Amino acid sequence: MSYLLEAIDLKMQFGGLMAVNGVNLHVKKNEIVSVIGPNGAGKTTVFNCLTGFYEPTGGVIKFENDEVQGMPGHLISRKGMVRTFQHVRLFKDMSVVENLLVAQHRHLNTNFLSGLFKTKSYRDLEQKAFAQAKFWLEKVGLTEFADREAGNMSYGQQRRLEIARCMVTQPKLIMLDEPAAGLNPTETVELNQLISDLRSDFDMTVLLIEHDMKLVMDISDRIYVVNQGMPLANGTPAEIQNNPDVIKAYLGEE
Amino acid sequence: MKMNRILSSLVPSLVFVFLAFPLLGIDMSPKDLKLTISLAPSNSLTFILVAGIAIFLFQYFRFSLMNTAEFVKTTVLSSSVKNIELDKLLANYWVWAAFLVILFTWPLLLGSSTSLDISIKVLIYVMLGLGLNVVVGLAGLLDLGYVGFYAVGAYCYAMLNFYFDIGFWVALPVSVAAAATAGFLLGFPVLRLRGDYLAIVTLGFGEIIRILLNNLSSITGGPNGINGIDKPTIFGLEITKRLKIDKEHGQTIYDYFGFDYDRMYMMMVIYFLALIMVLFCLFVINRLQRMPIGRAWEALREDEIACRSLGINRTAVKLSAFTIGASTAGFAGAFFASYQGSISPESFIFFESAIILAIVVLGGMGSQLGVILAAIVLTALPEMAREFNDYRMLVFGALMVLMMIWRPQGFIQMKRPSIDLNGESKA
């Protein structure tokens, strides 16, 4: 069985602190997989290891069967694994469209001379990038804000723009770090719909960190539970909901 | 309440008098191996008194002064209505055409070679400002040693010309390449640094270049510099009074067109040359700003981590900004050397870097129009008001402080290129 993303015995140590200890993840193509756990469990650290922001102390990460642990972040992203952040990280002083154009950097013609003389290939690629940006703006409902500075939008809109910005890079796996944090209930429902659409319409694989249990249970195919850096359980939403260890970790013992 | 105000105004003025009197009010002169102490001449004493009163008055009326300043600020300086009008004005091609016409007829309007000299200096600073604007304004890398690249460009042409008799037009690309290489090489080690650390390393680099030029006397002529650098030629025609480069077969531009030599004509030719070079820089950098690489510069300034997660190679993007900035400085440097005819390390002190940085910050980070405006203000004004030369730094400092209070975003705030979703990018 081959997986799109595979993490085996992942370890991350900061000095004396074992932030992640022996976490295993297996994500198949076109799945929606969630990672949950109490605050400080090491979920974001796992994300940071997977996307090359940290170099894991131990373990193997395979993306499409290539080992990627310790690779620079931008190369991992180019392989098709992109992420959003727990705190929105947009290019705040740039316009919404520009945010989406920057994200397509590696698909554009970055040759200095062809840009200077606006060669045909340069213009074509630029045109395609605009089309792509336009498409995704419409998809996340931000078309009317295209010219607005990204930092001036509401929080929910910024969250959606961040997802759109990931999608225009044409990834294979999109990793969302608490996408529902700070959203109101209506926005959370919209987000739920958007993530489902990503999978069904765009053939996307999604790895999700989230605290909103309703959202997690609704859309996940499988769930990994992490507690204090260690894997606690994994399985379908129904299995997790009834797992005594998970209940204990979240609610304490009776 | 009123007593309180008088008291709080009195204290600073008394403190001033107390401090100033021993320093300025007492005259100490040696007489027969002894120190005689006497009261200073009356004008010093008057000065202390007047300054003391001025401080008192300023403190006393501070609030109403502040209110006036606030009023001026809201009504005159930062009204958004004005900005919109400016945008509209700039969108009109006729305005630009008029600008160009004025720029090209400028020397005819001036009529003196001194003011032309100032104009040429302004143009050089515009070039430098545009280059540094890429590094500081767009890519957000604080570079305090920018003058180092300027020096590399200038010395590269000067030495090529001095040792190998290579002409301006051949040496120009070499100078640009040399400065770009310097930028690239400096870029590698300093890319890991940010903010203050980067500023200090680049500051050191600028000083290293200057000290190298000073001490490699056998090659660079040391503090005396290099003299007798050739002026540029125009399509092979020389622009100096007598033939200098090719004494046997050459021809001056004046003989060719049947003019008599006049220093004014030579300056005009150089002015036009500088103008064309500025327009070239303006065009290239403006285009770069709208290219993927330009967007990546700004994105990197905004958020490095997000850039990394989107597959942008930070190293390459930062290096490109550094290199482009440096090559612009080299471009300006080569021109500077040929215009001056002689260069020495004196021209490349840290103060120059500070001025260029001030041009970028004062003009408005990232805004090309702002940079041009600030270059004019900061270069032409001190030259025109030579009498006030002693107070130049004072005015300079005051201007900076006032700007930081009133318009921290600079003269002209950078305008985002507005993009039509149908794929056309408008001006």
Interface residues (C-beta under 8 A of the other chain):
Chain A: T51 G52 F53 P72 G73 H74 L75 S77 R78 V82 R83 F85 R89 L90 F91 K92 D93 M94 S95 V97 E98 L101 V102 A103 Q104 H105 R106 L108 N109 T110 F112 G115 L116 E126 Q127 F130 A131 A133 K134 L137 T143 A146 D147 E149 R165 C166 T169
Chain B: V284 R287 L288 M291 P292 I293 R295 A296 E298 A299 E302 D303 I305 A306 C307 R308 S309 L310 G311 I312 N313 R314 R416 S418 I419 L421 N422 G423
